Amino acid sequence: MSSSVKETFSEVAVPSRPAPTPPAPAALAAKVRTLGPSMTRSMQRVAEAVAGDPAGCAALTVTGLAERTRTSEATVVRTSRLLGYPGYRDLRLALAALAAQQAAGGAPAVTADIAVDDSLVDVVAKLAQEEQQCLADTAAGLDVTQLEAAVAALASARRIDVYGIGASSLVGQDLVQKLLRIGLIAHAHADPHLAVTNAVQLRAGDVALAITHSGRTTDVIEPLRVAFDHGATTIAITGRPDSEIASYADHILTTSTARESELRPAAMSSRTSQLLVVDCLFIGVAQRTYDTAAPALSASYEALAHRHSPRSHR
């Protein structure tokens, strides 16, 4: 299916991408952490203000918040929409709810950096805290409507191609291994040339899934674009839902990341959230295809059983 044909079809058909669900109040801080780096500086000021002082901002009109953040009313409204709310009124209601939760005893999130001279005991504690926060942020900000649509596409796919580079490639391989064990036809492509040449073969009924934290990795965007142009259903797992990858994704699954530091690059934190999304996809697909998935998984266990040493008894 050519790009022009797909665009014409989209004008008369129901859009394939479901409308996003506004995030729950508890997910607001996670959305700010996820989307903050991609915002303009003026929008960042609005986002940081509402996440840092939800009670104070909830009491402000759109004009009042614009004055407090030295921005404009239009910037406040655009920031509200980027955070997932239809308008400032909806964001204000979420802020009031979040303030009430915090007043009831909810502790603010803490982000810890790892220093060069930290002991391993501190490293373990800080990493565990970061990982827990990253997983909680991703779970809170994940659009379940988008997730359900992605699961449905994967469960009925004739063929599944997964694209990723570097750490994202490892996450893609993890997903493909899981899908293969429940009887689905899936391939992981880390080589960008092979990814594109395989994407050319995809058609309607196939699924292409791209994993890129930045949303700007050309070697991942290109095969997804080719798959999109050829009519495949496309899914993107990314930490930047407003980036270039979104232009070629029918369904977008947004991940969160812990704050970076010198010794904790993005690949570490993004991998954690990506693996959570991958596990959610796999479990959702396994549920939908249980009648065939369960026997396939059992057969794979039996096929490998002889490779495990029997437990010794002494």
N, C-alpha and C positions, 0 to 999 in steps of 0.2 A: 504494500500500500504506500503510495507516494506521500510526501509531506503535504502537497496541495490537496490530494484526495482526503487525507486525514483531517485537514483543517476544514474542508467543506462539510464533511460528515459531522464534525463537532458542532457546526452551526445549527444542525437540525436534530441532533440526537441529545439525549441527556448527558451532561458532562460526566466523564469517567472518574474525575477526581471528586470525592465527596467534600461537602463544605466542612471546614475545620470546626471543631468544637471548642468554645472558649475555655481556656485552662481554669482549673479550680484555683481558689485563692492561694492554697499552699504551694501551687506550682509557679507562682509569680516570680519568686526569687530565682528559680531554676531557669525560667524563660529569659530573665535579664542576663544571667550568666552565659546562657547559650547564645543569645542574639546580640549581646552588647558589642562584641568586637566588630560586627558587621554594620552597626549603626553609625550615623553621622554623629559628630561631637555634640550637637545640640540635642539630638534624640537620646544620646547616652546620658546627658544631664537629667532629662526627664525620667528615664528608666532607673537611674541610680537613686533619684529622689524618692520615687514611689516604692522602690524595694527597701531603701534604708529607713524610711519614715512613713509606713503605710497609714498610721493613724493621723498624722499631721496632714498628709496629702489628701486623705479621704474627706477632710473637712474643707478642702479648697474647691472652688469652681474652676472651670477650665481656664478662665482668665487668671485666677489666683495662682494656679500651678505654673502657668506660662510666665508670670511675673517672678515667681520664686526661683525658677530655673533659668531665667534670663533668655527665654525662647519666645515662640509665638503660639497662639492658640492652635494654628494649623499643625505645628510641630507636635503639640501635645496629642492631638487627635491621631496623627500619623503614627506616633509611638504606641498609642493604645491599640491601634489596629495591627501593628507589627507584632505586638505581644500577644495577639490572638483574640482581642475583644472588639466587638462591632463598633464601639465608640467610647468616648471618655466616660459617659454615664455608667457603662458596664464595668469599666476599669475601676471607677470610684466605688461601686458596690463591692467589687472583689477586695479592694483595699480595706474597706470597712470590716468585711468578714475576716480578713487576715489579721487586722489589728485586734479584733475580738479574740481570735485564737491565741495570739501572742500574749494578750492580757490574761488569758486563762492559764498561762504557764508554759506556752510553747517556747522553747529555747531557740535563739537565732543560730543560723548555720555558721560554723567556724571553718575557715580554710587555713591549713597549716603548711608552711614551707619547710622543706628539708634542707638543713644547713650542712656545710662541709664537715663540721666538727660534731654533728649529731651522733649519738651512740646508736648502735643497731637496735637497741630496745626502743629508742625514740623513733627511729626510722620505721620500725614495724607498726608502732602505734599511730604515727602520722599517716603512713600509707593506708592503713586500715580505715582510718577516719576519712581520708580523701576518697577512697574507693566506695565506702558506704554512702558518702554524700553524692558522689557522681551517679551511683545507681539510683538513689532516691530522687535526684533531680531528673534523670532520664525517665523514670517511671511516672513521675508527676507530670512531666511535660509531653509524654507520648500521646498522640492523638489516636484514640482507640478506633475511631471510625476509619481512619487511614490504615491502621493495623489490620482491621477486619477485612478491608478491601484487598490488601496485599496478601493476606492469608488465603482468601478465596481464589485469587489469581494463581498463586503457587499451587494450591491443592488440585486445580483443574488443568494445570499446564501440560502441554505435550512435551515441552523441553524447557529447561531452566538454565540460563547462562548467568554467571556471577562475575563481576569485574571489580578488581581492587589492586592497589599498588602498595608495596611496603607492608606496614603493619595491617592495613586494611585488607591486603591480600590474604594474610593469615586468617583473618576473621571470615573472609569469603570461603576459604578452604574448609573451615570448621562447619559452616552452614551446608556446603555441598556434601561433606562426609555424612552429616546427619540425614540429609534428604535421600542420599543414595541408600542408606540403611533401611529406609522405609519404602523403598521400591520406586522412587521417582528418578527421572532422567535429568541429571544436573551436571554441570561442568563449571569449574573455576578457572578463570583466565587471568594470569598475572602478566603474561607477555602482551603488550599493547597491540602488536601487529596481529597476533593470533586472535585477540579479542575482537578486533574489527572484522577480520575475515570470517570469523564465526558469526558475528552479529548480522552480516549480510544474509545469512541463511535463515534468519528468524522470520516468522510470519505471525499472523493473528493466531492466537491460541498458545503462543510461546510467551515466556517471561524473561526479561532481562533485568537483573538487579545490580545496581552500582553502589559501592561503598567508598565514600570519600568524606573525611571530616571537614575539609575546607570547602568542598563543593566546587573547587576550581582546578582540580587535577585533570589536565588535558587527556592523559592516557586513560582515564576512566570516563570522562565526558564523551569522548569521541565514539567509543563502541556503543554507549547508551543512546547517543543521537542516531547512529545508524540503525540500531534495533527499533527505536521509536519511529523512524521514517519508514521502516519496513512493516509496521503494523503490530509489532509485539507490545504486550503490556509491559510498562517500565516502572521500576521501583527504585527509589534512591534512599539510602541511609546516610544522613549527613548531619553535621552540626551547624550548618549554615543553610537553612531552608529558603533563603532569598538569594542564593548564589546561582551561578550559571547552570549547575546540574539540574536545578528545578525546572528549567525550560524544557527538558526532555523526559521528565518523570510524571507518569500518571498518578503515582502515589508517593508521598514523601513521609519518611519516618525520621523524626528529629531526635538527635542524641544530645546529651549534655556532657560537658567536660569539667574536670576540676581545674582550678586556676593553675596556670603554668608557672614554673620556676626554673632556675638555671639547671637544676638536676632532675627536673621532671618535665620532659618535653611533651608536646601535645599527643604524640603517638601512644604514650602510656595511658593517659586518662581517656582519650577517645576510644581506645581499644576496649576498655572496660564497658563503656556504655554501648558500643557496637555489639559486643558479645551478648549483652542483655537483650537487645532488640532481636538479634539472631535467634536466641533461645525462645523468645516469645513467638517468633515466626514459626519455628520448628514445632513447638508444642501446639500452636493453633492448627498447623497443617496436619499434624498427627491426629488431632482430635477429629478433624473433618474427614480424614481418610482412614479411620481406625480399623475398619473391617479388613483393609488390605495392609495397612501399616503395621499392625500388631503381628500378623504372621511373618511379614518380611523382616521385622526386627528380631523376632524369635529365631528365624532361620539364620540370620547373620551371627547371632550369638552362638548357635550350634556349630556353624562353620568354623568359628574361631576357638571353640572350646578346647580342642586338642592342643592348642598352642599355649595354654595356661598350665603351669605345673600343678599337679594335685597337692592339696594341703597335706603336709607331713604330720603324722601323729606320733608323738613320743610320750 
